Amino acid sequence: MARVRRTEKKRTARKPLTTSHREWLVGELRSDPALAAAYLSEAAEDGDPRVYLAALRTVAEAKGMAKLAKAAGVPRESLYRALSSSGNPRLSTLHAILKAAGLRLAVERA
């Protein structure tokens, strides 16, 4: 009895079935400016400046760090440093970043 030879299928690289939460979030923030504003507002509600800086860095990544740094008039390296986990940006830097991202800082009564 002869063996039946199976035809070999070409193996193609498969796309991963999942994406990381961060990749998904950056994509959503990139496509929806209103979501970026709401995301930063919620981060500000937390009360921890590190949470706000992390959220601002995520929004900056969604907008494109180099493009945002140029629009804000801040060197790209300084932007990365200011938004790092150990960063301590000035209010003027935060204002410039938000303005370049099409956002603004607002204060409301609690």
VENWO-V932323 format. One record per residue. N is the residue number from 0. SS is DSSP state (~ for helix, > for strand, _ for the rest). PHI is phi as a letter, one per 40 degrees, with the letter a starting at -180 (* if undefined). PSI is psi in radians with two decimals (NA if undefined). Layout:
BEGIN
[[N,SS,PHI,PSI] [N,SS,PHI,PSI]]
END
This chain:
BEGIN
[[0,_,*,2.25] [1,_,c,2.52] [2,_,c,2.41] [3,_,c,2.20] [4,_,c,2.20] [5,_,c,2.44] [6,_,c,2.41] [7,_,c,2.26] [8,_,c,2.48] [9,_,c,2.29] [10,_,c,2.21] [11,_,b,2.64] [12,_,c,2.23] [13,_,c,2.54] [14,_,c,2.53] [15,_,c,2.50] [16,_,c,-0.32] [17,_,b,2.78] [18,_,b,2.79] [19,_,c,2.74] [20,~,c,-0.72] [21,~,c,-0.79] [22,~,c,-0.75] [23,~,c,-0.79] [24,~,c,-0.79] [25,~,c,-0.73] [26,~,c,-0.74] [27,~,c,-0.74] [28,~,c,-0.60] [29,~,c,-0.64] [30,~,c,-0.26] [31,_,b,1.69] [32,~,c,-0.56] [33,~,c,-0.61] [34,~,c,-0.65] [35,~,c,-0.74] [36,~,c,-0.77] [37,~,c,-0.68] [38,~,c,-0.79] [39,~,c,-0.62] [40,~,c,-0.75] [41,~,c,-0.66] [42,~,c,-0.63] [43,~,c,-0.57] [44,~,c,-0.45] [45,~,c,-0.60] [46,_,g,-0.20] [47,_,c,2.06] [48,~,c,-0.48] [49,~,c,-0.62] [50,~,c,-0.74] [51,~,c,-0.75] [52,~,c,-0.68] [53,~,c,-0.71] [54,~,c,-0.71] [55,~,c,-0.65] [56,~,c,-0.70] [57,~,c,-0.74] [58,~,c,-0.72] [59,~,c,-0.70] [60,~,c,-0.66] [61,~,c,-0.64] [62,~,c,-0.36] [63,_,h,1.89] [64,~,d,-0.81] [65,~,c,-0.77] [66,~,c,-0.74] [67,~,c,-0.72] [68,~,c,-0.75] [69,~,c,-0.78] [70,~,c,-0.56] [71,~,c,-0.21] [72,_,g,0.51] [73,_,b,2.34] [74,_,d,2.49] [75,~,d,-0.74] [76,~,c,-0.67] [77,~,c,-0.62] [78,~,c,-0.80] [79,~,d,-0.76] [80,~,c,-0.76] [81,~,c,-0.60] [82,_,c,0.15] [83,_,c,2.96] [84,_,c,-0.43] [85,_,b,0.16] [86,_,c,2.69] [87,_,a,1.27] [88,_,c,2.67] [89,_,c,2.80] [90,~,c,-0.66] [91,~,c,-0.61] [92,~,c,-0.78] [93,~,d,-0.76] [94,~,c,-0.78] [95,~,c,-0.71] [96,~,c,-0.84] [97,~,c,-0.74] [98,~,c,-0.75] [99,~,c,-0.51] [100,_,c,-0.02] [101,_,g,0.41] [102,_,b,2.97] [103,_,a,2.72] [104,_,c,2.29] [105,_,b,2.65] [106,_,b,2.36] [107,_,b,2.76] [108,_,c,2.40] [109,_,c,NA]]
END
